[in-house]
Amino acid sequence: MERKIKFQKNKQKEFLNKVIQNLNSPSLRNLLNFIPNTTYSSLKNYYTERRLIPEQLFIDLLHLAKIPKQSLTIIYLDKNWGKIKGGKKSKRNGPTKNRT
């Protein structure tokens, strides 16, 4: 099961800046050359901390940038972490009507 990685506030951006620096990448967009399975919009959302980083991408970035995992304070969250909250919130709105 793919988990998500949660950093303290502003630490996710710091982590990605460190990755960019260690890889001698001139920009966030250029970082995509090292991680081809990620889109720029996803990477931008990780950078602005709108979304949490998936565990596999986090591991890949650690390996590429040679950053020791022990130097970071992170929390592992289940794959369905945000879905639970969204499902409970949508239940409060009541059932939707079928429009035909």
Secondary structure per residue as TSV (DSSP state, phi and psi in degrees):
chain	resnum	aa	ss	phi	psi
A	1	M	-	360.0	126.8
A	2	E	-	-75.0	121.3
A	3	R	-	-98.4	169.2
A	4	K	E	-110.9	151.9
A	5	I	E	-107.7	125.5
A	6	K	E	-112.7	128.3
A	7	F	E	-101.8	168.2
A	8	Q	S	-69.4	164.1
A	9	K	T	-55.1	132.5
A	10	N	T	69.2	-0.7
A	11	K	H	-82.6	-25.9
A	12	Q	H	-67.1	-42.4
A	13	K	H	-63.9	-41.7
A	14	E	H	-59.8	-43.6
A	15	F	H	-60.9	-47.5
A	16	L	H	-66.0	-34.8
A	17	N	H	-63.1	-39.8
A	18	K	H	-65.9	-39.7
A	19	V	H	-61.8	-46.5
A	20	I	H	-59.6	-43.3
A	21	Q	H	-65.3	-46.3
A	22	N	H	-66.8	-29.0
A	23	L	T	-90.4	2.9
A	24	N	T	53.3	38.7
A	25	S	-	-88.2	133.5
A	26	P	S	-72.6	-21.2
A	27	S	S	-156.5	172.2
A	28	L	T	-64.3	-41.6
A	29	R	G	-61.9	-38.4
A	30	N	G	-67.6	-22.9
A	31	L	G	-60.7	-25.3
A	32	L	G	-62.0	-22.8
A	33	N	G	-64.6	-25.8
A	34	F	T	-91.9	-23.5
A	35	I	-	-129.0	81.7
A	36	P	T	-68.8	-18.5
A	37	N	T	-86.2	12.1
A	38	T	S	-121.1	141.1
A	39	T	-	-87.7	160.4
A	40	Y	H	-65.3	-38.5
A	41	S	H	-65.2	-37.0
A	42	S	H	-65.3	-45.2
A	43	L	H	-61.4	-39.5
A	44	K	H	-64.8	-39.4
A	45	N	H	-66.2	-35.7
A	46	Y	H	-67.2	-40.3
A	47	Y	H	-66.2	-39.6
A	48	T	T	-86.3	1.7
A	49	E	T	65.3	29.7
A	50	R	S	-79.7	-27.2
A	51	R	S	-129.9	154.6
A	52	L	-	-86.0	151.1
A	53	I	E	-80.3	132.2
A	54	P	E	-65.9	149.1
A	55	E	H	-58.4	-42.7
A	56	Q	H	-65.2	-40.6
A	57	L	H	-64.7	-40.7
A	58	F	H	-59.1	-46.3
A	59	I	H	-63.0	-42.8
A	60	D	H	-61.6	-43.0
A	61	L	H	-66.3	-40.1
A	62	L	H	-58.9	-45.4
A	63	H	H	-66.0	-46.1
A	64	L	H	-63.5	-43.9
A	65	A	H	-88.2	-4.2
A	66	K	T	56.1	48.5
A	67	I	-	-102.1	126.5
A	68	P	-	-69.6	131.6
A	69	K	G	-61.9	-31.7
A	70	Q	G	-66.5	-20.4
A	71	S	G	-80.7	-3.9
A	72	L	S	-112.6	145.9
A	73	T	-	-104.0	109.6
A	74	I	E	-132.5	162.3
A	75	I	E	-125.8	133.4
A	76	Y	E	-90.3	129.0
A	77	L	E	-118.0	147.2
A	78	D	-	-63.0	158.6
A	79	K	T	-58.5	-36.9
A	80	N	T	-93.6	20.0
A	81	W	H	-54.9	-50.9
A	82	G	H	-78.4	-24.1
A	83	K	H	-68.9	-33.9
A	84	I	H	-62.3	-48.7
A	85	K	H	-63.3	-42.4
A	86	G	H	-64.8	-39.1
A	87	G	H	-65.4	-41.7
A	88	K	H	-66.4	-38.7
A	89	K	H	-67.8	-39.8
A	90	S	H	-70.9	-27.0
A	91	K	H	-64.1	-34.4
A	92	R	H	-65.5	-26.0
A	93	N	T	-75.7	-13.3
A	94	G	-	86.1	171.9
A	95	P	-	-71.1	148.4
A	96	T	-	-87.3	150.5
A	97	K	-	-88.8	140.4
A	98	N	-	-74.7	129.4
A	99	R	-	-106.9	121.3
A	100	T	-	-121.9	360.0
